[in-house]
Amino acid sequence: MNLAIERIVNGPLEQNCYILSNSNKEAVIIDPGSDDKRIQAFIQTNELSVLGILATHAHLDHICGVHKLMEIFKAPFYMHSKDSGILRRADLYKFVFKINEKVQMPEKFQPLDHIKTFLKLGDFEIQLLHTPGHTKGSMSFLICDHLFSGDLLLKGEIGRTDLPGGDKAKLKISLKKLSLLNQSINLHPGHYEETIIGEELRNNMALRQFLNES
């Protein structure tokens, strides 16, 4: 598949939103954060049809644009049901993610844990990997040779576990799962620059130290 990836950096925490598109003008949005106007503009300028909105996890800096984008593009929203509690307590998390304005959360979502291994949206076939640790419902999405890891693995860092739902033991299991993937896979994290899995396994000292801890 001819896959194009547009990265839009959102908000004070510089969260990465990704817009995936193909030659049929189909699009999937991953982690639309706080700046939905630029996301809308890109979709409309390129005359794309949004087939779905996906969240790697439900922290506010990754989903603040979801509600409005669902309304505009009439697209379904997908996330893991184990993160549904974060949606219900959105106002409690606002100060953590430096969000001052009123936040409107999506009222419904399609649970990714009710889908088996692949999510099919038009010509997109997205492999679903449940990778908890940063949150209970954290997901990674693999399409072609591109992995969208949310806040599980970042360039030079690993995900934090000090927020509700974080679990160091589960984070380690999830990172080990990623380490078994092809090392040439492109890694698109929730923050910072894009990288390659093999490069992180070799040079990410936080990752290496964490995986080697007993």
C-alpha positions in Angstrom: 0.0 0.0 0.0 1.2 3.5 -0.8 1.2 5.0 2.7 1.8 8.7 3.5 2.3 9.9 7.1 1.8 13.4 8.3 2.9 14.4 11.8 1.3 17.3 13.5 2.8 18.4 16.9 0.2 19.5 19.4 0.1 21.6 22.5 2.5 22.5 25.4 3.6 18.9 25.8 4.4 18.6 22.0 2.3 15.5 21.5 2.5 13.9 18.1 -0.7 13.4 16.1 -0.4 11.3 12.9 -2.5 11.3 9.8 -2.2 8.3 7.7 -3.4 8.4 4.1 -3.3 6.2 1.0 -3.6 6.7 -2.8 -7.4 6.2 -2.5 -7.7 9.4 -0.4 -8.6 7.3 2.7 -7.3 8.5 6.0 -6.8 7.4 9.6 -6.0 9.8 12.4 -3.9 8.6 15.4 -3.9 10.5 18.7 -5.5 13.8 17.8 -4.3 16.1 20.6 -5.1 19.7 21.4 -4.9 21.4 18.0 -7.7 20.0 15.9 -7.8 23.0 13.5 -4.6 22.0 11.8 -5.7 18.4 11.6 -9.0 19.6 9.9 -7.1 21.8 7.5 -4.8 19.0 6.4 -7.7 16.6 5.8 -9.7 19.1 3.9 -6.9 20.5 1.8 -5.9 17.0 0.7 -9.6 16.0 0.2 -9.2 13.0 2.4 -12.0 10.7 3.7 -11.5 9.9 7.4 -12.3 6.3 8.1 -11.4 6.2 11.8 -9.8 8.0 14.7 -7.5 5.8 16.9 -6.0 6.5 20.3 -2.9 4.7 21.6 -4.2 5.6 25.1 -6.7 8.0 26.6 -4.5 10.6 28.2 -5.8 14.1 27.5 -2.9 15.3 25.4 -3.6 12.5 23.0 -7.4 12.8 22.6 -8.5 16.4 23.1 -9.3 16.7 19.4 -11.3 13.5 19.2 -14.8 14.8 20.0 -14.8 17.6 17.5 -13.2 15.5 14.8 -15.8 12.8 15.3 -18.5 15.5 14.8 -16.9 17.0 11.7 -15.9 13.8 9.8 -18.6 11.4 11.2 -15.8 8.9 11.9 -15.7 6.2 14.6 -13.3 6.5 17.5 -11.3 3.4 18.6 -9.5 2.8 21.9 -9.0 0.1 24.4 -11.8 -0.2 27.0 -9.3 -0.5 29.9 -8.7 3.2 29.4 -12.3 4.2 29.7 -11.9 5.3 33.3 -9.5 8.0 32.2 -12.3 9.5 30.0 -14.7 9.6 33.0 -12.1 11.4 35.1 -10.9 13.8 32.4 -11.1 17.0 34.6 -8.8 15.4 37.2 -6.1 15.0 34.6 -6.2 18.5 33.1 -3.5 20.0 35.4 -1.1 17.1 34.6 -1.3 17.7 30.9 -1.2 21.6 31.1 -4.7 22.0 29.7 -6.6 25.0 30.9 -9.7 25.1 28.6 -12.9 23.0 29.0 -12.3 19.5 27.7 -15.2 17.7 25.9 -14.6 14.0 25.9 -16.0 11.6 23.3 -19.2 10.0 24.5 -18.7 6.6 22.8 -15.9 4.6 21.3 -15.3 1.3 19.6 -13.3 -1.0 22.0 -10.2 -2.3 20.3 -10.1 -5.2 22.7 -13.2 -6.6 21.0 -11.3 -6.8 17.7 -8.8 -9.6 17.3 -5.5 -8.9 15.7 -6.2 -6.6 12.8 -8.4 -3.5 12.3 -9.5 -3.2 8.7 -10.5 0.3 7.6 -10.9 0.6 3.9 -7.5 -0.4 2.4 -5.8 0.0 5.8 -5.0 -3.1 7.7 -3.7 -2.2 11.1 -2.1 -4.8 13.5 -3.3 -4.2 17.0 -0.8 -4.7 19.9 -2.0 -4.3 23.4 1.1 -2.8 25.2 0.0 -1.8 28.7 2.3 -0.2 31.2 2.0 3.6 30.6 -1.8 3.0 31.0 -3.9 -0.2 31.3 -5.2 0.2 27.8 -2.2 1.4 26.0 -2.0 0.2 22.4 0.6 0.2 19.6 -0.4 0.1 16.0 1.6 -1.6 13.3 1.0 -0.8 9.6 3.4 -1.9 6.9 6.8 -1.2 8.5 5.6 1.7 10.7 4.8 1.3 14.5 2.8 4.0 16.3 3.8 3.4 19.9 2.1 6.2 21.9 3.9 6.8 25.1 5.3 3.3 25.5 8.6 4.0 23.8 10.1 7.3 22.8 13.3 8.4 21.2 15.9 8.1 23.9 13.3 7.4 26.6 10.6 5.0 27.9 7.1 5.7 29.0 6.4 7.0 32.5 4.4 4.8 35.0 3.7 7.3 37.8 0.2 8.2 36.6 -2.9 6.2 37.5 -2.9 2.9 35.5 0.9 2.9 35.1 2.6 -0.4 35.9 6.4 -0.9 35.6 6.1 -4.7 35.3 3.6 -4.5 32.5 5.7 -1.8 30.8 8.7 -4.1 30.8 6.6 -6.9 29.2 5.3 -4.5 26.5 8.8 -3.2 25.7 10.1 -6.7 25.4 7.3 -7.4 23.0 8.4 -4.5 20.9 12.0 -5.6 21.0 11.0 -8.8 19.2 9.7 -6.9 16.2 11.8 -6.3 13.1 14.5 -3.9 14.1 14.1 -1.9 10.8 10.6 -0.9 11.7 10.0 2.9 11.8 8.9 4.0 15.3 6.5 6.9 15.5 6.2 7.8 19.2 3.7 10.0 21.1 6.3 12.7 21.7 9.6 13.7 20.3 11.1 12.8 17.0 10.5 9.6 15.0 13.2 6.9 15.1 13.8 3.2 14.3 13.3 0.3 16.7 16.8 -1.1 16.2 18.3 2.3 16.9 16.4 2.5 20.2 17.5 -1.0 21.2 21.1 -0.1 20.6 21.3 3.5 21.8 18.4 4.2 24.2 20.1 3.8 27.5 16.9 4.2 29.5 15.4 1.3 27.6 18.5 -0.9 27.9 18.8 -0.3 31.6 15.1 -0.9 32.2 15.0 -4.2 30.2 18.1 -5.5 32.0 16.8 -4.8 35.5 16.0 -7.9 37.5 
